[in-house]
């Protein structure tokens, strides 16, 4: 595996757990503004060439020796979680192949879970014995509405035996939001105020990583890693919808071998 084309999960997971986020450059065939390694096929009404995306997805499997085709999801900023226990069966229609959900869980070997992001927070989970994994898409709306809690509840592992890795997302120095976002978190937990720094009238810089850690800790998960990148301010490595509007998507993948 070429480490230059991915961001490996920096966590003390068991050796049979494989987890990483793809980078935007270094491989792939997508043209600007989706250059190069775009893995998302629903980026906008005028999105990337579906043929290019399919080639990139094929390259993903081949270049990183994935044990199977990833389980792609049709992400809707919701809180639904699916459990996958079998190999994906492509029908040739990506809308049929990709069920609506924003997280997935499996305890089966060689089932590749995947999440697409371009500023939203990808969170990968595994248990300490290497027997279960999960992947969650947590934009601010999903994070506020309990996406991470739902994912943990869908796992068969006890929270004290679960660790999480926070993949690249919009960072606290660059991600500015309005009152709607702040209110959604503070209404749920007054302590969430610490994750918001005033920037201008009725606007704040928000730390998604801190908010995610708080939610995970409230579930009894203390082993939380990552959260040290910013998709907005690292354009050479990451796609960012906030920065570019029309852009591609990185994939965060996890599986058990």
PyMOL commands that set and color helices and strands:
alter all, ss='L'
color gray80, all
select helices_A, chain A and resi 3-5+50-63+94-97+140-145+147-154+159-161+179-188+190-195+208-218+241-244
alter helices_A, ss='H'
color red, helices_A
select strands_A, chain A and resi 6-8+17-22+81-83+103-106+113-117+121-127+133-138+162-166+176-178+196-200+203-206+223-226+250-256
alter strands_A, ss='S'
color yellow, strands_A
deselect
rebuild
show_as cartoon
